[in-house]
């Protein structure tokens, strides 16, 4: 398992932009599928985006497609989530997660390493 630390959360106005980062250590980052999830109180944790081991394949939830971009830099052991034109309904705690996998997986239950989360608040 890898250790994951998210950063970059905060308060942003709707229509602005924000970039989340997730730094990995202690494991095989380049062999891991990486995912970004989010959760609001009282709701299930949901997939936002995921990226394959080398970055050639990505997955996006319909709610963020064409607004958010997931990317990774295996040389820096870091995965990013660029959030453009965020909306108030994107407000949540955002988590990055990792799993050793040959293919993209999107269920939270499939991931075995998690960061501590970073709060993102989008004001209207």
For each residue, the residues with C-beta under 8 A, 3 or more apart:
1: 26 27 98 112 113
2: 24 25 26 27 28 29 32 98 113
3: 24 25 26 27 113
4: 22 23 24 96 97 98 113 114 115
5: 22 23 25 115 116
6: 9 20 21 22 94 95 96 115 116 117 118
7: 20 21 22 23 118
8: 18 19 20 21 118
9: 6 18 20 94 118 119 120
10: 18 119 120 121
11: 121 122 123
12: 16 17 18 83 86 120 121 122 123
13: 16 122 123
14: 85 86 87 88 122 123 124
15: 85 86
16: 12 13 85 86
17: 12 82 83 84 85 86
18: 8 9 10 12 82 83 86 120
19: 8 80 81 82 83
20: 6 7 8 9 36 80 81 83 94 96 118 120
21: 6 7 8 78 79 80
22: 4 5 6 7 34 36 78 79 80 81 96 115
23: 4 5 7 76 77 78
24: 2 3 4 27 29 32 77 78 79 98
25: 2 3 5 77
26: 1 2 3
27: 1 2 3 24 32 98 113
28: 2 31 32 100
29: 2 24 32 34 74 77 98
30: 53 54 74 77
31: 28 53 100
32: 2 24 27 28 29 53 98 99 100 101 113
33: 50 51 52 53 98 99 100 101 103 104 105
34: 22 29 50 51 70 72 79 96 97 98
35: 47 48 49 50 51 96 97 98 99 105 106 111
36: 20 22 47 48 49 50 70 79 81 94 95 96 97
37: 45 46 47 48 94 95 96 97 108 111
38: 45 46 48 90 92 93 94 95 120
39: 43 44 45 46 92 93 95 117
40: 43 91 92 93
41:
42:
43: 39 40 46
44: 39
45: 37 38 39 95 108
46: 37 38 39 43 61 108
47: 35 36 37 50 59 61 106 107 108
48: 35 36 37 38 60 61 64 68 70 81 94
49: 35 36 58 59 60 61 64 68 69 70 81
50: 33 34 35 36 47 58 59 70 104 105 106
51: 33 34 35 55 57 58 59 70 71 72 79 104
52: 33 55 56 57 58 103 104
53: 30 31 32 33 101 102
54: 30 74
55: 51 52 58 71 72 74
56: 52
57: 51 52 104
58: 49 50 51 52 55 70 104
59: 47 49 50 51 104 106
60: 48 49 64 65 68 70
61: 46 47 48 49 64 65
62: 65
63: 89
64: 48 49 60 61 67 68 83 90
65: 60 61 62 68
66:
67: 64 83 84 85 86
68: 48 49 60 64 65 81 82 83 84
69: 49 80 81 82 84
70: 34 36 48 49 50 51 58 60 79 80 81 82
71: 51 55 79 80 82
72: 34 51 55 78 79 80
73: 76 77 78 79 80
74: 29 30 54 55 77
75:
76: 23 73
77: 23 24 25 29 30 73 74
78: 21 22 23 24 72 73
79: 21 22 24 34 36 51 70 71 72 73 96
80: 19 20 21 22 69 70 71 72 73
81: 19 20 22 36 48 49 68 69 70 94 96
82: 17 18 19 68 69 70 71
83: 12 17 18 19 20 64 67 68 86 90 120
84: 17 67 68 69
85: 14 15 16 17 67
86: 12 14 15 16 17 18 67 83 90 120 122
87: 14 90 122
88: 14 91 122 123 124
89: 63 122
90: 38 64 83 86 87 120 122
91: 40 88 120 121 122
92: 38 39 40 119 120
93: 38 39 40 117 118 119 120
94: 6 9 20 36 37 38 48 81 117 118 119 120
95: 6 36 37 38 39 45 114 115 116 117 118
96: 4 6 20 22 34 35 36 37 79 81 114 115
97: 4 34 35 36 37 108 111 113 114 115
98: 1 2 4 24 27 29 32 33 34 35 111 112 113
99: 32 33 35 105 110 111 112 113
100: 28 31 32 33
101: 32 33 53 104 105 110
102: 53
103: 33 52
104: 33 50 51 52 57 58 59 101
105: 33 35 50 99 101 110 111
106: 35 47 50 59 110
107: 47 110 111
108: 37 45 46 47 97 111
109:
110: 99 101 105 106 107
111: 35 37 97 98 99 105 107 108 114
112: 1 98 99
113: 1 2 3 4 27 32 97 98 99
114: 4 95 96 97 111
115: 4 5 6 22 95 96 97 118
116: 5 6 95
117: 6 39 93 94 95
118: 6 7 8 9 20 93 94 95 115
119: 9 10 92 93 94
120: 9 10 12 18 20 38 83 86 90 91 92 93 94
121: 10 11 12 91
122: 11 12 13 14 86 87 88 89 90 91
123: 11 12 13 14 88
124: 14 88
